[in-house]
Amino acid sequence: MLAVQFLIVCTTSVSLLSGVAQAGTTPNFNFNQPHDINDRTPCCVDRLTTLTCSRMRINTPAKFLKRCANDPDFALIQCCSSCFDRRSSASSEKYNLVVRRHLEDPMKVTCIDRRGGDWCQKMARRENYWQDASFSTIGGCGAFPSAFRECRNTCGYCSATMQMTVVKYDYKLATSTQRCDIKTYFARTDDEMKKKYNPARKEFDPLARLTWKRPKDTDYFVVEDHNYEDFM
């Protein structure tokens, strides 16, 4: 009797997972999440440029606000800074609501890979053409925002039934002008901040910029391509 019950439970579970997978809402369960984005916070900037996002907000305010609330690609990548303006006291709450509703709550979010699980697994592992030198530096799950848009589940940018998001969505970090800018994918860590704002100080040496050459059959050196205006 127990064996029959066990068989029924297993069959039911497999059927449910199969049905949900066909619906396109079940992720390819990946418990070996990449470590390059663990506990990192994606920067919240206007990657469509602030001018473009501002025009959209002014020309079609209702549509703009609707996309900010319901489209995570738009809200967290394209016009994040405009959707969650730091000058508004309500922006932090709105940001957290969008994150919980669309990315963190495993019971509500639709955590899928647009490119499919096989393609995303190869990208995350840098297999096939991702091994090529031209892709190795931009491939992988750390290639935000492309990885967020195409391989959200495999990379762990969202939660699913059997996994939780590996990134940390922190509004304060994401909107910090010191830790984030348009060229930065993730908010700089404390160590990265120290390296950025406390570089090794070197004594200014104008001659270090010059190119020195020693002509043949002489003990004298001459300077090539010397522009004295650099020192004016």
URBEL-V999181 format. One record per pair of residues at least 24 apart in sequence whose C-alpha atoms are under 10 Angstrom apart, sorted by sequence separation. I is the first residue (numbers start at 1). J is the second residue. D is the distance in Angstrom with one decimal. If there is no record, write none. Layout:
# URBEL-V999181
I,J,D
I,J,D
This chain:
# URBEL-V999181
75,99,9.6
123,147,8.9
206,230,8.9
53,78,8.0
54,79,8.8
57,82,8.1
69,94,7.8
206,231,7.6
48,74,9.5
52,78,9.7
53,79,5.7
56,82,9.8
57,83,8.7
68,94,9.1
69,95,8.6
72,98,7.3
47,74,9.7
52,79,8.6
53,80,9.0
68,95,9.1
71,98,8.6
72,99,7.9
120,147,8.5
124,151,8.7
46,74,9.6
50,78,9.5
53,81,8.8
54,82,6.9
69,97,8.4
70,98,7.3
123,151,8.7
46,75,9.3
47,76,9.4
48,77,8.3
49,78,8.1
50,79,7.5
53,82,6.5
54,83,9.6
69,98,6.1
72,101,9.6
45,75,9.7
46,76,8.7
47,77,6.3
48,78,5.2
49,79,7.7
50,80,9.6
52,82,9.9
53,83,8.6
68,98,8.2
69,99,9.6
72,102,6.7
120,150,7.7
121,151,8.6
124,154,7.7
44,75,8.8
45,76,7.9
46,77,6.9
47,78,4.9
48,79,6.4
50,81,7.9
51,82,9.8
70,101,8.8
71,102,8.3
72,103,8.1
119,150,9.6
120,151,5.6
123,154,9.6
124,155,7.1
44,76,6.2
45,77,7.0
46,78,5.5
47,79,6.4
48,80,9.4
49,81,9.6
50,82,7.2
69,101,9.4
70,102,7.8
119,151,8.5
120,152,8.9
123,155,9.6
43,76,8.3
44,77,7.0
45,78,7.7
46,79,4.3
47,80,8.0
49,82,9.7
69,102,9.4
114,147,10.0
120,153,8.8
121,154,6.7
42,76,8.3
43,77,8.4
44,78,9.1
45,79,6.7
46,80,5.5
47,81,8.9
113,147,9.4
114,148,9.9
115,149,9.2
116,150,8.3
117,151,7.8
120,154,6.4
121,155,8.6
42,77,8.9
44,79,8.2
45,80,5.3
46,81,5.3
113,148,9.1
114,149,7.4
115,150,5.6
116,151,7.6
119,154,9.8
120,155,8.1
44,80,5.1
45,81,4.6
46,82,6.7
113,149,8.1
114,150,4.9
115,151,6.6
117,153,8.5
118,154,9.5
43,80,8.7
44,81,5.6
45,82,7.9
46,83,8.9
112,149,9.7
113,150,5.7
114,151,6.3
115,152,9.6
116,153,9.6
117,154,7.0
43,81,9.2
44,82,9.2
45,83,9.5
112,150,8.6
113,151,4.5
114,152,8.0
116,154,9.2
44,83,9.4
45,84,9.4
112,151,7.2
113,152,5.6
114,153,9.1
44,84,8.4
45,85,9.9
111,151,9.3
112,152,6.3
113,153,5.6
144,184,9.2
145,185,7.3
44,85,9.8
111,152,6.7
112,153,5.2
113,154,6.9
144,185,5.7
145,186,9.8
110,152,9.9
111,153,5.4
112,154,8.0
113,155,9.1
143,185,7.6
144,186,8.0
110,153,9.2
111,154,9.1
142,185,8.0
143,186,9.9
142,186,8.7
111,156,9.0
111,157,8.5
112,158,8.6
111,158,5.9
112,159,9.7
110,158,8.4
111,159,6.4
112,160,8.7
103,152,9.3
109,158,7.7
110,159,8.5
111,160,5.9
103,153,9.8
109,159,7.2
110,160,7.6
111,161,9.0
44,95,9.9
108,159,9.2
109,160,7.2
110,161,9.9
106,158,8.1
107,159,8.6
108,160,8.8
109,161,9.4
103,156,9.6
104,157,8.6
105,158,8.4
106,159,4.9
107,160,7.4
108,161,9.6
103,157,7.1
104,158,5.8
105,159,6.3
106,160,4.5
107,161,6.9
111,165,9.8
103,158,4.4
104,159,5.1
105,160,7.8
106,161,5.4
102,158,7.8
103,159,5.9
104,160,8.2
105,161,9.2
106,162,8.1
102,159,8.9
103,160,8.7
106,163,7.9
100,158,9.6
106,164,7.3
99,158,9.0
100,159,9.6
105,164,8.5
106,165,9.0
104,164,7.1
105,165,9.2
103,164,9.3
104,165,6.4
103,165,7.5
104,166,9.7
104,167,9.8
104,168,9.7
104,169,9.1
103,169,9.4
77,144,9.0
78,145,9.3
77,145,6.7
76,145,9.1
77,146,9.6
100,169,9.4
99,169,7.3
77,148,8.9
99,170,9.6
73,145,8.8
76,148,9.7
77,149,9.0
99,171,9.9
96,169,8.0
95,169,9.0
96,170,8.2
73,148,8.1
95,170,9.0
96,171,7.4
72,148,9.7
73,149,6.7
95,171,6.8
72,149,9.2
94,171,9.8
92,170,9.2
93,171,8.9
92,171,6.1
91,171,8.8
92,172,7.9
27,110,8.7
28,111,9.6
92,175,9.7
25,109,8.8
26,110,7.8
27,111,6.2
28,112,8.0
25,110,5.6
26,111,7.0
27,112,5.3
28,113,8.3
86,171,9.4
24,110,8.6
25,111,6.5
26,112,6.7
27,113,7.2
86,172,9.1
24,111,9.1
25,112,6.1
26,113,9.5
30,117,9.5
84,171,9.0
24,112,7.1
25,113,9.4
28,116,8.6
29,117,9.1
24,113,9.1
27,116,9.2
28,117,5.8
86,175,7.0
24,114,9.7
27,117,7.8
28,118,8.8
34,124,7.2
85,175,8.7
86,176,9.0
21,112,9.9
30,121,8.9
33,124,8.9
34,125,8.4
84,175,8.7
24,116,9.9
28,120,9.8
28,121,9.3
81,174,9.2
80,174,9.5
81,175,7.2
80,175,9.0
47,145,9.4
76,174,9.7
42,142,9.8
43,144,9.3
40,142,9.6
42,144,7.6
43,145,9.7
37,140,9.9
42,145,8.5
36,140,8.6
37,141,7.1
38,142,9.6
36,141,7.3
37,142,5.9
34,140,8.5
35,141,8.9
36,142,6.0
37,143,9.5
42,148,9.6
34,141,7.0
35,142,9.1
36,143,9.8
37,144,9.5
33,141,9.4
34,142,8.7
42,157,9.6
38,155,9.7
37,155,8.3
38,156,8.6
36,155,9.7
37,156,8.5
38,157,9.6
33,153,9.8
34,154,8.8
35,155,9.4
37,157,8.8
33,154,7.4
34,155,6.6
32,154,9.2
33,155,6.4
34,156,8.0
30,153,8.3
31,154,9.1
32,155,9.5
33,156,6.6
29,153,8.2
30,154,6.3
32,156,9.8
27,152,9.3
28,153,7.4
29,154,7.6
30,155,8.6
31,156,9.4
41,166,9.8
42,167,7.9
44,169,9.8
27,153,6.0
28,154,6.9
30,156,8.6
39,165,9.2
40,166,8.1
41,167,6.1
42,168,7.9
43,169,9.1
44,170,9.7
26,153,9.2
27,154,7.6
38,165,8.8
39,166,6.1
40,167,5.2
41,168,5.0
42,169,7.0
43,170,9.3
44,171,8.0
38,166,5.1
39,167,4.6
40,168,5.5
41,169,5.3
42,170,8.4
43,171,9.0
44,172,9.7
37,166,7.1
38,167,5.2
39,168,4.9
40,169,7.9
41,170,6.2
42,171,9.5
43,172,10.0
44,173,8.6
45,174,8.1
33,163,9.5
36,166,9.9
37,167,6.0
38,168,7.6
39,169,8.5
40,170,9.0
41,171,8.6
43,173,7.6
44,174,4.9
45,175,7.3
29,160,8.4
31,162,8.6
35,166,8.6
36,167,9.7
37,168,8.9
39,170,9.8
41,172,9.7
42,173,8.6
43,174,4.4
44,175,5.4
45,176,9.7
27,159,9.4
28,160,9.6
29,161,8.8
30,162,8.8
31,163,7.2
33,165,9.4
34,166,8.7
35,167,9.8
41,173,6.9
42,174,6.1
43,175,6.6
44,176,8.5
45,177,9.3
27,160,6.8
29,162,6.9
30,163,7.8
31,164,9.7
33,166,7.6
40,173,9.6
41,174,6.2
42,175,9.5
43,176,8.3
44,177,9.6
49,182,8.7
26,160,7.4
27,161,8.2
28,162,9.8
29,163,7.4
40,174,9.7
41,175,9.9
43,177,9.5
47,181,9.7
48,182,9.8
25,160,9.0
26,161,7.7
27,162,8.9
45,180,7.8
46,181,9.3
47,182,6.6
25,161,9.9
26,162,9.5
27,163,9.3
43,179,8.2
44,180,7.5
45,181,6.8
46,182,7.4
47,183,9.2
43,180,5.6
44,181,8.4
45,182,6.2
42,180,8.8
43,181,7.3
44,182,8.8
45,183,9.6
41,180,9.8
43,182,8.3
45,184,9.3
43,183,9.6
44,184,9.7
45,185,9.4
43,184,6.9
44,185,8.9
42,184,8.7
43,185,5.8
44,186,8.8
42,185,6.0
43,186,5.0
44,187,8.8
41,185,8.6
42,186,4.3
43,187,5.4
40,185,9.6
41,186,5.4
42,187,6.2
43,188,9.0
40,186,6.3
41,187,5.5
42,188,9.7
40,187,7.0
41,188,8.5
40,188,8.6
41,189,9.3
37,186,8.4
40,189,8.3
